[in-house]
Amino acid sequence: MQRMLMTVAAVALAALSQSARAEQFTAKFSGFQEVGALNNETGAVLTDGTATLALDLDRSAQTIAYTLTFSNLTTPVTQSHIHFGQRHVPGGIMVFFCTNLGNGPAGTPACPASGGTVSGTITPASVVAITGQNVTAGDFDAVTDALMNNTAYGNIHTTKFPAGEIRGQIRLVREHKDDDHRGGDDHGMH
């Protein structure tokens, strides 16, 4: 009886620790994935600019830790975000990674203008409203829903390409690895 209780306790503890772990997401950005702004699509952008994004989602704490590293963009960076949109479709801004325009929520860091790394933590206070897509300010669950349903992408805007120079669809790490053999979003980097 005691052995069975210990086994049940061990299984329960393992399940709890599994659910407490952060879910990891990633994206690789290129100009080939860019589409431009909503209602002002430009198509792909030929650029040597690249970026990588790593996200750690902790649903219970309602936080997303992020690290965005980018380089070789054509002109200085103005801002970077998570947008709500399917692959190859533009969508509204949900969350700022950084901005040099002073248009992000309080606490939004400045972007390294010439390239580099920006990191921080997204909280419900980081989520901005997208009225046309039924996202309200502070709705952290909307961001997690977008991430879990492959309808979130990151992009980086520059002075030469104010609608976006490079973009990358954000994927759950497990799914990202599965996409590699099917020609997923990481291929065709310039």
PASEBA-1860 file (N, C-alpha, C; in nm, 3 decimals):
! residues 190
1> MQRMLMTV> 0.082/-0.119/0.000/0.000/0.000/0.000/0.086/0.125/0.000 ~ 0.189/0.126/0.086/0.277/0.243/0.095/0.351/0.263/-0.037 ~ 0.393/0.154/-0.101/0.463/0.163/-0.228/0.372/0.224/-0.335 ~ 0.242/0.186/-0.335/0.149/0.239/-0.432/0.129/0.389/-0.409 ~ 0.116/0.431/-0.286/0.101/0.573/-0.255/0.224/0.653/-0.299 ~ 0.341/0.598/-0.278/0.463/0.666/-0.320/0.469/0.677/-0.472 ~ 0.425/0.572/-0.542/0.423/0.575/-0.688/0.326/0.681/-0.737 ~ 0.207/0.685/-0.678/0.106/0.785/-0.716/0.160/0.926/-0.688
9> AAVALAAL> 0.224/0.945/-0.575/0.281/1.076/-0.540/0.390/1.115/-0.639 ~ 0.473/1.020/-0.679/0.581/1.049/-0.775/0.524/1.088/-0.911 ~ 0.420/1.019/-0.956/0.356/1.051/-1.084/0.292/1.190/-1.076 ~ 0.224/1.220/-0.967/0.162/1.351/-0.950/0.266/1.462/-0.948 ~ 0.376/1.440/-0.878/0.484/1.539/-0.873/0.544/1.561/-1.010 ~ 0.564/1.456/-1.086/0.618/1.468/-1.222/0.523/1.548/-1.310 ~ 0.393/1.525/-1.297/0.295/1.599/-1.376/0.295/1.747/-1.339 ~ 0.305/1.776/-1.211/0.311/1.916/-1.167/0.435/1.986/-1.219
17> SQSARAEQ> 0.550/1.921/-1.212/0.672/1.985/-1.259/0.669/2.005/-1.409 ~ 0.604/1.914/-1.482/0.592/1.928/-1.627/0.507/2.051/-1.660 ~ 0.395/2.073/-1.589/0.309/2.186/-1.619/0.368/2.317/-1.571 ~ 0.461/2.313/-1.478/0.521/2.436/-1.426/0.631/2.488/-1.518 ~ 0.683/2.403/-1.608/0.788/2.445/-1.699/0.737/2.545/-1.800 ~ 0.825/2.636/-1.838/0.790/2.734/-1.941/0.784/2.665/-2.076 ~ 0.694/2.711/-2.160/0.687/2.663/-2.297/0.777/2.753/-2.381 ~ 0.859/2.692/-2.465/0.956/2.768/-2.542/0.910/2.784/-2.687
25> FTAKFSGF> 0.932/2.904/-2.738/0.899/2.938/-2.877/1.022/3.001/-2.940 ~ 1.026/2.996/-3.072/1.138/3.054/-3.143/1.094/3.104/-3.280 ~ 1.175/3.192/-3.337/1.151/3.239/-3.474/1.284/3.284/-3.532 ~ 1.297/3.266/-3.661/1.409/3.321/-3.738/1.349/3.416/-3.839 ~ 1.398/3.539/-3.838/1.343/3.644/-3.923/1.426/3.659/-4.051 ~ 1.358/3.690/-4.160/1.424/3.729/-4.285/1.331/3.821/-4.363 ~ 1.386/3.887/-4.462/1.305/3.972/-4.549/1.212/3.892/-4.639 ~ 1.246/3.767/-4.664/1.163/3.683/-4.749/1.028/3.652/-4.685
33> QEVGALNN> 1.017/3.667/-4.554/0.891/3.641/-4.485/0.808/3.768/-4.467 ~ 0.867/3.883/-4.495/0.797/4.011/-4.475/0.684/4.027/-4.576 ~ 0.576/4.090/-4.533/0.464/4.118/-4.623/0.423/4.265/-4.620 ~ 0.473/4.343/-4.525/0.433/4.484/-4.514/0.319/4.501/-4.417 ~ 0.268/4.622/-4.415/0.165/4.660/-4.317/0.025/4.618/-4.363 ~ -0.063/4.604/-4.266/-0.203/4.573/-4.293/-0.261/4.680/-4.385 ~ -0.326/4.639/-4.492/-0.384/4.726/-4.594/-0.280/4.806/-4.671 ~ -0.153/4.771/-4.660/-0.046/4.837/-4.734/0.066/4.736/-4.757
41> ETGAVLTD> 0.029/4.618/-4.807/0.125/4.510/-4.825/0.231/4.547/-4.928 ~ 0.356/4.511/-4.898/0.467/4.539/-4.988/0.522/4.414/-5.052 ~ 0.500/4.300/-4.992/0.564/4.178/-5.037/0.699/4.162/-4.970 ~ 0.774/4.062/-5.013/0.904/4.032/-4.953/1.000/4.150/-4.970 ~ 1.100/4.155/-4.882/1.202/4.260/-4.885/1.337/4.193/-4.903 ~ 1.414/4.237/-5.003/1.547/4.184/-5.025/1.643/4.257/-4.931 ~ 1.696/4.185/-4.834/1.781/4.242/-4.731/1.873/4.135/-4.675 ~ 1.988/4.177/-4.625/2.076/4.084/-4.554/2.041/4.076/-4.406
49> GTATLALD> 1.940/4.151/-4.363/1.899/4.152/-4.223/1.848/4.016/-4.177 ~ 1.886/3.979/-4.057/1.838/3.855/-3.996/1.814/3.879/-3.847 ~ 1.737/3.792/-3.789/1.713/3.798/-3.644/1.673/3.661/-3.594 ~ 1.697/3.640/-3.466/1.648/3.522/-3.398/1.572/3.568/-3.273 ~ 1.468/3.496/-3.242/1.384/3.528/-3.127/1.366/3.402/-3.045 ~ 1.381/3.415/-2.914/1.351/3.306/-2.821/1.253/3.359/-2.717 ~ 1.146/3.284/-2.695/1.043/3.319/-2.596/1.028/3.204/-2.497 ~ 1.010/3.237/-2.370/0.976/3.139/-2.267/0.846/3.183/-2.202
57> LDRSAQTI> 0.739/3.112/-2.233/0.605/3.143/-2.182/0.581/3.069/-2.052 ~ 0.546/3.144/-1.948/0.504/3.086/-1.820/0.359/3.128/-1.800 ~ 0.267/3.040/-1.833/0.124/3.073/-1.826/0.079/3.104/-1.684 ~ 0.127/3.027/-1.587/0.079/3.048/-1.450/0.124/3.183/-1.395 ~ 0.241/3.228/-1.432/0.290/3.360/-1.387/0.246/3.471/-1.482 ~ 0.188/3.437/-1.594/0.149/3.530/-1.700/0.268/3.619/-1.739 ~ 0.377/3.551/-1.778/0.496/3.622/-1.825/0.552/3.550/-1.948 ~ 0.617/3.628/-2.032/0.694/3.575/-2.144/0.830/3.644/-2.142
65> AYTLTFSN> 0.933/3.568/-2.112/1.069/3.621/-2.119/1.113/3.610/-2.265 ~ 1.177/3.716/-2.317/1.217/3.714/-2.457/1.360/3.763/-2.475 ~ 1.423/3.712/-2.581/1.552/3.761/-2.627/1.545/3.768/-2.778 ~ 1.568/3.888/-2.832/1.566/3.914/-2.975/1.703/3.965/-3.015 ~ 1.768/3.896/-3.108/1.901/3.935/-3.156/1.892/3.957/-3.306 ~ 1.941/4.071/-3.354/1.930/4.103/-3.496/2.055/4.174/-3.546 ~ 2.075/4.166/-3.680/2.193/4.228/-3.742/2.170/4.249/-3.891 ~ 2.259/4.327/-3.950/2.268/4.349/-4.096/2.144/4.413/-4.158
73> LTTPVTQS> 2.071/4.493/-4.083/1.956/4.562/-4.139/2.004/4.681/-4.223 ~ 1.920/4.727/-4.315/1.962/4.830/-4.410/1.982/4.967/-4.347 ~ 1.901/4.999/-4.248/1.905/5.130/-4.182/1.870/5.110/-4.035 ~ 1.877/5.216/-3.952/1.848/5.200/-3.809/1.709/5.144/-3.780 ~ 1.703/5.063/-3.674/1.579/5.003/-3.628/1.494/5.109/-3.560 ~ 1.364/5.105/-3.587/1.272/5.198/-3.520/1.190/5.127/-3.411 ~ 1.149/5.002/-3.439/1.068/4.929/-3.341/1.058/4.783/-3.380 ~ 1.016/4.700/-3.284/0.995/4.558/-3.308/0.881/4.510/-3.219
81> HIHFGQRH> 0.802/4.416/-3.274/0.679/4.372/-3.207/0.650/4.226/-3.229 ~ 0.548/4.178/-3.154/0.472/4.058/-3.189/0.342/4.108/-3.251 ~ 0.312/4.055/-3.368/0.186/4.086/-3.437/0.095/3.965/-3.433 ~ -0.035/3.988/-3.447/-0.136/3.883/-3.450/-0.173/3.859/-3.597 ~ -0.113/3.757/-3.657/-0.140/3.727/-3.796/-0.085/3.593/-3.838 ~ -0.154/3.530/-3.930/-0.111/3.402/-3.984/0.011/3.422/-4.073 ~ 0.074/3.313/-4.109/0.189/3.316/-4.199/0.150/3.386/-4.329 ~ 0.231/3.481/-4.373/0.214/3.557/-4.497/0.093/3.651/-4.494
89> VPGGIMVF> 0.042/3.680/-4.374/-0.072/3.772/-4.361/-0.035/3.877/-4.256 ~ -0.054/4.007/-4.287/-0.025/4.109/-4.186/-0.132/4.113/-4.078 ~ -0.092/4.156/-3.960/-0.186/4.168/-3.849/-0.145/4.280/-3.756 ~ -0.230/4.311/-3.661/-0.205/4.420/-3.568/-0.099/4.387/-3.465 ~ -0.045/4.491/-3.403/0.057/4.479/-3.299/-0.009/4.435/-3.169 ~ 0.045/4.327/-3.109/-0.003/4.280/-2.979/0.090/4.325/-2.866 ~ 0.221/4.316/-2.891/0.321/4.338/-2.787/0.444/4.402/-2.850 ~ 0.505/4.496/-2.781/0.632/4.557/-2.824/0.749/4.480/-2.763
97> FCTNLGNG> 0.852/4.453/-2.844/0.980/4.407/-2.791/1.065/4.528/-2.755 ~ 1.064/4.629/-2.845/1.141/4.751/-2.823/1.091/4.859/-2.918 ~ 1.123/4.983/-2.887/1.088/5.093/-2.976/1.183/5.210/-2.953 ~ 1.212/5.281/-3.060/1.288/5.406/-3.053/1.198/5.524/-3.087 ~ 1.067/5.499/-3.093/0.970/5.602/-3.130/0.888/5.652/-3.011 ~ 0.907/5.592/-2.894/0.831/5.634/-2.775/0.685/5.597/-2.780 ~ 0.647/5.498/-2.860/0.507/5.463/-2.877/0.466/5.333/-2.809 ~ 0.554/5.273/-2.730/0.521/5.148/-2.661/0.466/5.174/-2.523
105> PAGTPACP> 0.412/5.070/-2.460/0.366/5.083/-2.322/0.483/5.120/-2.229 ~ 0.452/5.171/-2.113/0.554/5.208/-2.015/0.648/5.090/-1.992 ~ 0.777/5.117/-1.989/0.875/5.014/-1.963/0.928/4.945/-2.088 ~ 0.878/4.980/-2.206/0.927/4.921/-2.330/1.071/4.967/-2.352 ~ 1.166/4.874/-2.370/1.305/4.915/-2.389/1.331/4.978/-2.526 ~ 1.440/5.050/-2.535/1.484/5.104/-2.663/1.545/4.991/-2.747 ~ 1.533/5.002/-2.878/1.593/4.905/-2.969/1.738/4.944/-2.995 ~ 1.829/4.849/-3.000/1.964/4.878/-3.047/1.954/4.919/-3.195
113> ASGGTVSG> 1.981/5.044/-3.227/1.954/5.097/-3.361/2.032/5.026/-3.471 ~ 2.155/4.986/-3.443/2.240/4.927/-3.546/2.248/4.776/-3.540 ~ 2.168/4.715/-3.456/2.172/4.570/-3.437/2.220/4.539/-3.298 ~ 2.192/4.420/-3.254/2.230/4.378/-3.120/2.122/4.289/-3.061 ~ 2.113/4.293/-2.929/2.019/4.207/-2.857/1.935/4.291/-2.763 ~ 1.807/4.263/-2.759/1.716/4.323/-2.662/1.643/4.209/-2.594 ~ 1.628/4.219/-2.463/1.555/4.116/-2.390/1.472/4.182/-2.281 ~ 1.373/4.109/-2.237/1.284/4.162/-2.135/1.177/4.060/-2.101
121> TITPASVV> 1.073/4.109/-2.033/0.963/4.024/-1.991/0.831/4.090/-2.030 ~ 0.749/4.014/-2.096/0.615/4.058/-2.136/0.518/4.014/-2.026 ~ 0.431/4.107/-1.986/0.328/4.082/-1.885/0.193/4.126/-1.942 ~ 0.083/4.106/-1.870/-0.044/4.157/-1.921/-0.041/4.308/-1.951 ~ 0.034/4.385/-1.875/0.043/4.529/-1.899/0.112/4.562/-2.032 ~ 0.182/4.465/-2.090/0.252/4.484/-2.218/0.160/4.469/-2.338 ~ 0.044/4.407/-2.321/-0.045/4.376/-2.433/-0.125/4.499/-2.471 ~ -0.117/4.536/-2.600/-0.191/4.651/-2.651/-0.315/4.604/-2.727
129> AITGQNVT> -0.414/4.690/-2.734/-0.541/4.656/-2.799/-0.526/4.653/-2.950 ~ -0.594/4.556/-3.010/-0.612/4.552/-3.157/-0.764/4.542/-3.177 ~ -0.829/4.655/-3.184/-0.975/4.660/-3.189/-1.031/4.576/-3.303 ~ -0.974/4.589/-3.421/-1.025/4.517/-3.539/-1.005/4.367/-3.532 ~ -0.926/4.318/-3.434/-0.904/4.174/-3.421/-0.952/4.123/-3.285 ~ -1.031/4.205/-3.214/-1.095/4.167/-3.088/-0.996/4.136/-2.975 ~ -0.881/4.204/-2.976/-0.783/4.192/-2.869/-0.793/4.317/-2.784 ~ -0.812/4.299/-2.653/-0.820/4.414/-2.563/-0.686/4.433/-2.492
137> AGDFDAVT> -0.659/4.557/-2.453/-0.536/4.587/-2.380/-0.531/4.503/-2.253 ~ -0.415/4.446/-2.225/-0.398/4.366/-2.104/-0.439/4.221/-2.117 ~ -0.488/4.178/-2.233/-0.538/4.042/-2.252/-0.422/3.946/-2.281 ~ -0.355/3.901/-2.176/-0.241/3.811/-2.189/-0.282/3.679/-2.254 ~ -0.403/3.632/-2.225/-0.451/3.508/-2.285/-0.459/3.518/-2.438 ~ -0.485/3.637/-2.491/-0.488/3.655/-2.637/-0.351/3.628/-2.696 ~ -0.246/3.672/-2.627/-0.110/3.647/-2.676/-0.079/3.498/-2.670 ~ -0.112/3.433/-2.559/-0.083/3.289/-2.549/-0.166/3.211/-2.651
145> DALMNNTA> -0.289/3.252/-2.675/-0.371/3.185/-2.778/-0.307/3.200/-2.915 ~ -0.260/3.320/-2.947/-0.196/3.343/-3.077/-0.070/3.259/-3.090 ~ 0.010/3.253/-2.984/0.132/3.173/-2.988/0.100/3.024/-3.007 ~ 0.006/2.974/-2.932/-0.026/2.830/-2.937/-0.094/2.790/-3.067 ~ -0.152/2.886/-3.138/-0.223/2.857/-3.263/-0.148/2.905/-3.387 ~ -0.018/2.931/-3.371/0.067/2.970/-3.484/0.015/3.093/-3.559 ~ -0.040/3.187/-3.484/-0.088/3.311/-3.546/-0.021/3.433/-3.484 ~ 0.105/3.416/-3.447/0.185/3.528/-3.396/0.315/3.532/-3.475
153> YGNIHTTK> 0.356/3.652/-3.513/0.484/3.668/-3.579/0.555/3.790/-3.522 ~ 0.686/3.787/-3.530/0.764/3.902/-3.489/0.815/3.972/-3.613 ~ 0.832/4.103/-3.602/0.900/4.172/-3.711/0.975/4.292/-3.659 ~ 1.067/4.338/-3.742/1.152/4.452/-3.708/1.134/4.557/-3.816 ~ 1.104/4.679/-3.771/1.083/4.793/-3.860/1.210/4.878/-3.861 ~ 1.242/4.935/-3.976/1.359/5.022/-3.989/1.317/5.153/-4.055 ~ 1.409/5.250/-4.057/1.375/5.378/-4.118/1.351/5.363/-4.269 ~ 1.421/5.272/-4.335/1.400/5.250/-4.479/1.273/5.171/-4.506
161> FPAGEIRG> 1.241/5.079/-4.416/1.121/4.994/-4.430/1.033/5.010/-4.306 ~ 0.958/5.122/-4.299/0.878/5.149/-4.178/0.767/5.048/-4.155 ~ 0.723/4.976/-4.259/0.620/4.872/-4.241/0.680/4.739/-4.198 ~ 0.813/4.729/-4.201/0.881/4.607/-4.160/0.984/4.564/-4.262 ~ 1.106/4.534/-4.213/1.213/4.487/-4.302/1.230/4.336/-4.295 ~ 1.217/4.279/-4.175/1.228/4.134/-4.160/1.118/4.084/-4.067 ~ 1.083/3.958/-4.086/0.972/3.899/-4.013/0.999/3.751/-3.991 ~ 0.942/3.695/-3.883/0.952/3.553/-3.857/0.829/3.503/-3.784
169> QIRLVREH> 0.769/3.396/-3.834/0.654/3.335/-3.768/0.703/3.266/-3.641 ~ 0.636/3.287/-3.530/0.677/3.231/-3.401/0.614/3.093/-3.385 ~ 0.699/2.997/-3.350/0.654/2.858/-3.338/0.696/2.799/-3.205 ~ 0.613/2.711/-3.153/0.649/2.630/-3.038/0.772/2.549/-3.077 ~ 0.870/2.540/-2.990/0.996/2.474/-3.025/0.973/2.335/-3.082 ~ 0.887/2.258/-3.020/0.857/2.122/-3.069/0.808/2.126/-3.213 ~ 0.717/2.217/-3.245/0.663/2.228/-3.381/0.767/2.284/-3.477 ~ 0.848/2.375/-3.428/0.951/2.437/-3.512/1.044/2.330/-3.568
177> KDDDHRGG> 1.084/2.236/-3.485/1.173/2.129/-3.530/1.102/2.042/-3.632 ~ 0.974/2.017/-3.614/0.898/1.936/-3.709/0.886/2.006/-3.843 ~ 0.878/2.140/-3.844/0.864/2.215/-3.968/0.989/2.211/-4.053 ~ 1.106/2.187/-3.992/1.231/2.195/-4.067/1.232/2.102/-4.188 ~ 1.175/1.985/-4.178/1.182/1.891/-4.290/1.078/1.922/-4.398 ~ 0.986/2.014/-4.371/0.884/2.047/-4.469/0.910/2.182/-4.536 ~ 1.028/2.240/-4.515/1.055/2.370/-4.576/0.984/2.481/-4.503 ~ 0.987/2.477/-4.370/0.919/2.577/-4.287/0.976/2.716/-4.304
185> DDHGMH> 0.942/2.804/-4.213/0.973/2.945/-4.224/1.120/2.980/-4.215 ~ 1.207/2.886/-4.180/1.347/2.919/-4.159/1.432/2.907/-4.283 ~ 1.375/2.871/-4.393/1.455/2.846/-4.512/1.453/2.968/-4.604 ~ 1.551/2.978/-4.688/1.558/3.087/-4.784/1.612/3.215/-4.725 ~ 1.693/3.208/-4.621/1.753/3.329/-4.562/1.851/3.385/-4.662 ~ 1.854/3.516/-4.680/1.946/3.583/-4.772/2.066/3.632/-4.699
END
